[in-house]
Amino acid sequence: MKAFSPILVFLILLITSCSSDDAETSVNENIIGTWIGTDLRVSGEIETERGGESVITILSGEGYDLTNTLVFSPSPNLVASAGELNMLISYTTDDDVIFEDIKGFELLGEGTWEIQGSELIITDPNEVVEEDEEEEDGEERIVRVYKLTNKELVIGIVEKEEEIEDDVTTTSLIETVLSFIRQ
């Protein structure tokens, strides 16, 4: 059995101990900074049921004239949103199409942030949530992080709702995907 030379052993250890992960920063460090909105897409489905009959409406939309920015700061982890989001949405039911132009709305708001896995959790301390007669401090919004690099941030918000009013049940599933670049 041949003995390995000390130089060969050192080179093998050096090559196997180095990886591309060493050069990358943590997710929390990557998100810190100012992000400028570049794209907004909305898609989803709304089902309205009444008396056993169901109507499905497909919605899709995209943003325009985006001036939205997000600023993530560390210690304490604060996020602030500024600017506007505008979008044109189409609602398609059977052969009917209706368009809605929504201007100047805000999606994320302000508050504290934390990242857990692929979720960005934003808590707005100014919004009080009442659940079962108990008040909680702040509204929590969970945002899915699809992509986070030093230059690009892509996040998604999935909203599921069911509303029952009189004998009409409306169930919706809507996803909003926002893309940002670092300023």
C-alpha positions in Angstrom: 0.0 0.0 0.0 1.4 3.3 -1.0 1.7 6.2 1.4 0.2 9.6 0.4 2.6 12.5 0.3 1.9 15.3 2.7 1.5 17.8 -0.1 -1.2 15.6 -1.8 -3.1 15.2 1.4 -3.0 19.0 2.0 -4.3 19.7 -1.5 -7.1 17.2 -1.2 -8.1 18.7 2.2 -7.9 22.2 0.8 -10.0 21.4 -2.3 -12.7 19.5 -0.3 -12.9 22.1 2.5 -13.5 25.1 0.1 -16.9 25.6 -1.4 -18.9 28.4 -3.0 -21.0 28.8 0.1 -18.0 30.3 2.0 -18.2 33.4 -0.2 -21.9 33.9 0.2 -23.4 36.0 2.9 -26.4 34.9 5.1 -29.9 35.4 3.9 -30.5 38.1 6.5 -27.4 40.0 5.3 -28.5 39.7 1.6 -31.9 41.3 2.2 -30.5 44.4 4.0 -30.6 47.5 1.8 -32.9 49.3 -0.6 -34.8 47.4 -3.3 -36.6 49.0 -6.3 -39.7 47.4 -7.7 -39.3 46.2 -11.4 -42.2 43.8 -12.0 -45.6 42.9 -10.5 -47.7 39.9 -11.6 -51.1 38.8 -10.1 -52.9 35.6 -10.9 -55.7 33.6 -9.3 -59.1 32.2 -9.2 -62.4 33.2 -7.6 -65.2 30.7 -7.2 -68.7 32.0 -6.3 -71.2 29.4 -5.3 -74.9 30.0 -4.9 -77.7 27.5 -4.6 -75.5 24.6 -5.8 -74.3 26.4 -8.9 -70.7 27.5 -9.2 -69.1 30.3 -11.3 -65.3 30.5 -11.6 -63.6 33.7 -12.4 -59.9 33.7 -13.5 -57.9 36.8 -12.8 -54.6 38.0 -14.1 -52.8 41.2 -14.0 -49.5 43.1 -14.2 -48.0 46.2 -12.8 -47.1 49.4 -14.5 -45.4 52.7 -13.6 -43.9 51.0 -10.5 -42.3 53.4 -8.1 -42.3 51.1 -5.1 -39.2 50.7 -3.0 -38.5 48.5 0.1 -35.8 49.4 2.6 -34.6 46.6 5.0 -32.4 47.7 7.9 -30.7 45.6 10.5 -30.6 45.9 14.3 -33.5 46.3 14.8 -34.8 44.5 11.7 -37.1 47.2 10.2 -38.7 47.3 6.7 -40.3 50.4 5.2 -42.2 50.6 1.9 -42.5 53.8 -0.1 -43.8 54.7 -3.5 -46.8 53.3 -5.4 -47.8 50.1 -7.1 -50.3 50.3 -10.0 -51.8 47.3 -11.9 -54.3 46.4 -14.5 -56.3 43.3 -13.7 -58.5 41.2 -16.0 -61.4 39.1 -14.6 -62.5 36.4 -17.0 -65.8 34.5 -16.5 -66.9 32.2 -19.3 -66.7 34.6 -22.3 -66.9 37.8 -20.3 -63.8 39.9 -19.6 -63.8 42.8 -17.2 -60.8 45.1 -16.6 -59.9 46.9 -13.4 -57.2 49.6 -13.1 -55.9 49.8 -9.5 -53.6 52.7 -8.7 -51.5 53.7 -5.8 -51.7 50.7 -3.5 -49.3 49.3 -1.0 -48.6 45.6 -0.4 -46.2 45.2 2.4 -46.4 48.3 4.6 -43.9 48.9 7.4 -42.8 47.1 10.5 -40.3 44.6 11.7 -39.0 41.7 9.6 -37.5 38.3 10.1 -36.6 35.4 7.7 -37.5 31.8 8.6 -36.5 29.4 5.8 -38.1 30.7 2.6 -40.5 32.9 4.4 -40.2 36.6 5.1 -42.4 37.6 8.1 -43.4 41.2 8.4 -45.1 42.4 11.5 -46.8 45.8 11.5 -47.0 47.0 15.1 -49.6 49.7 14.1 -52.2 47.2 13.1 -54.0 45.4 16.0 -55.5 42.1 15.1 -58.6 40.8 17.0 -59.0 37.1 17.0 -61.6 35.4 19.3 -62.0 38.6 21.3 -58.3 38.7 22.2 -56.1 41.4 20.8 -52.7 40.6 19.5 -49.9 43.1 19.0 -49.4 43.7 15.3 -50.5 42.1 12.1 -48.2 39.5 10.7 -47.9 39.1 7.0 -46.0 36.1 5.6 -44.3 36.6 2.3 -42.7 33.8 0.3 -39.1 34.5 -0.8 -38.7 32.9 -4.3 -35.3 34.4 -5.1 -32.8 36.5 -3.1 -29.3 37.3 -4.4 -27.1 40.3 -4.0 -28.8 42.0 -6.9 -32.3 40.5 -7.2 -35.3 39.9 -4.8 -38.4 38.1 -5.9 -41.2 37.6 -3.4 -44.8 36.3 -3.5 -47.9 36.8 -1.5 -50.5 34.1 -1.6 -53.9 35.0 -0.2 -56.7 32.5 0.4 -60.1 33.7 1.5 -63.5 32.3 2.0 -66.5 34.6 2.6 -70.0 33.5 3.2 -72.8 36.1 2.9 -76.4 35.2 2.9 -76.5 32.1 0.6 -73.4 33.0 -1.5 -70.0 31.5 -0.8 -67.0 33.1 -2.4 -63.6 31.4 -2.3 -60.5 33.0 -3.7 -56.9 32.1 -4.2 -54.7 34.9 -5.4 -50.9 35.1 -5.8 -49.0 38.3 -6.2 -45.4 38.1 -7.3 -43.1 41.2 -7.0 -39.6 41.5 -8.4 -37.0 44.0 -7.1 -33.4 45.0 -7.9 -31.0 46.4 -5.4 -30.4 50.1 -5.6 
